[in-house]
Amino acid sequence: MIQVVSGSGLSRGGSTDEYLFHQGTLYSAYRYLGCQRAVSDGSFFYTFRTWAPRADEVRLISDFTDWERGLEMKRVTEKGVYEVTVRSDVSLSGSVYKYLVVSGGVGRCKGDPYALASKGGCDGGSVVVDGSDFVFGDEKWLAYRRKTVAASPKGHYLSAPVNIYEVHLGSFDRGENGEYLSYRELADRLVSYVKTMGYTHVELMPIAEYPFDGSWGYQVCAYYAPTSRFGTPDDFRYFVDTLHRAGIGVLLDWVPAHFPKDEWGLYEFDGHPLYEYQGKDRMESRSWGTRFFDLGREEVQSFLISNALYWFREFHIDGLRVDAVASMLYLDYDRLPGEWIPNAEGGNKNPEAVAFLQKLNSVLFSEFPDVLMIAEESTSFAKVTHPVSEGGLGFNLKWNMGWANDFYEYLSTDPVFRKYHHHALNFPLMYAFSENYVLPITHDEVVHGKRSLIGKISGAYEDKFRQFRCALLLQMTYPGKKLLFMGCEYAQFSEWDYQKGLEWFMLDYPIHRETREYTASLNRFYLSRPELWEIDFEPGGFSWIDADNAAGNLVSFVRRDATGESIAVVISFSGSENRVCLPAKRGETYEILFEACGTGERRPPIKARKRGDAWGVPLTLPPFSGYVLKKVKMKLQNATVKYRKID
């Protein structure tokens, strides 16, 4: 039996939460709004709250009440929070509900913005969740995270590598009949694969509930609900816990910039712009057809910051990759002249967005100093990864999309003409230490006619694979953390298709299987060499040997760790043989630790020779090749990494 009861004394809430919510400082808003449960004397009490300040009436409609009329909700704050509490003899867990929001005589059925589970799709029904009894077993991982992630103003990794595998859960793999796999099935498959491949983290494209598969998850309607496509919230907890137990971090794509115009979502929630900006100069994205969050509105700040904390608190995730930061920062983003209004200083920066991002990162790091906040910011906006105390936005990592775009253009250029584009190889080091960068090869660059990574590369079939190896070697040895999109590791030729699984059958072909083995060997090599990750964000970790060999399509440089140990890297993107001499001292001997192209067999050490008045290590580089070398101390230590077969 369902009975409406007056008051809300049995549920979480009260005047303090109301005040903080409207002030933009309620950072656990999901424990106040949405559906809150309490149990007393064998009865279940559920309090439903939502924010709809310009509504004339709000009603709770559900499968435990009348779907047409439902239950009237009472306005309990002047600024528009509505509430109703019901008593039930049995748990309502799993029941479906919505809010009927009436404004101007028109009723709109809305999903609960704070629902912890949702049916998603075109329906968007919110699902009652009675909490979770899932027990995490990831204490060792969390201890490792606290040990390796710096709790300093810079907030970045100090003593651990970061090698991210970007994954779209709906297309990483599918069942025998093309159906989605569950969170639990995906966890079990990903763990063994990611661990064997040598990745440290998995980054998931958005998994908060979204209606349209073709949005890839970037058009979110239910921000607190893990998508039901793959299971329940506890199934997702199992996913995270399973990866953590295996020593793999989990990062989420998070979309605080914009949301879609699906009727059941946040769009004009109370019949008017509410979560979105009200002015047409800021309200809508021309390209995406979505609405931009009103980041200056206090209740929206409570909603978004609470949501970010929710994923950390409730699911133990290790970081957020914040999508489309540039669209938040610029008033003229995706707008023509005359369509936007300058800020008070006459510029195009959005001061509300800057203040919001600084507030977001300050709050998150005050509670979780050992997580990652990664900005996808596509411009040269200053101090994205600098501390808020220094006027920065407070992120601790940023995608280096400039490096990626220049590098793709370089790879697509015929080697004969690459000498005219050599800046793609050496210019990134002019700004490499201005921010804490991730070098990303992402989903966005292998779709919509942009071609797959190997498809971008100029040249004959087998030469593409040689250059592919060199490209990954350069990514892994340049300063910055690493990210590679799924399927790139074995050089899938087809563009990524969200509607089907990856083309794993390509591994039946030896050249693709060998490419994956090479990627795994390179990943493991990266993990084993502190020179490649210990000083990523300071000039002391890198120096050029030769930055300007444009004629040879070649770069050579040194990477160092915190103790001063160093390795030398030389990579040739030329279709012709290159001969170089790396500087060395008399009597020194160098060993090849890793090579981009070759058999993987051990090579004899190379002794320094005198060339004119100088000593050096002579190297002959075949077309499209690369080497990592280290000076031998006393006796030969490490042989070349051999490519281990992957089951």
Order of alpha helices (4+ residues) and beta strands (2+ residues): beta-alpha-beta-beta-beta-beta-beta-beta-beta-beta-beta-alpha-beta-alpha-alpha-beta-beta-beta-alpha-beta-beta-beta-alpha-beta-alpha-alpha-beta-beta-alpha-alpha-alpha-beta-alpha-alpha-beta-alpha-beta-beta-beta-beta-beta-beta-beta-beta-beta
